[in-house]
Amino acid sequence: MNCKQIRELRLMKEMTLDELSQKSGVSKSYLSVLERGKINNPSLRILIQISNALDVDIDQFVRPLTSLK
């Protein structure tokens, strides 16, 4: 997952970190660290909260694994 997508989507929606934090219920500090790519594996629950707050499908953040050949 590319966590920097969260920042891109947030900025496209003209939201501040504070606003996303309030809408998602995820702390501002956690969102900041996540957006900077310092957390590589957020929980599905967190991703659902963020996707709901950004009004985007969870598929934006979660993609099925493809088999390696």
JOBELHU-V975615 format. One record per helix or strand. SS is the DSSP state (H for helix, E for strand). FROM is the first residue (numbers start at 1). TO is the last residue. Records with the same first field share a line. If there is no record, write none. Layout:
BEGIN
SS=FROM-TO + FROM-TO
END
This chain:
BEGIN
H=4-12 + 17-24 + 28-35 + 44-54 + 58-60
END
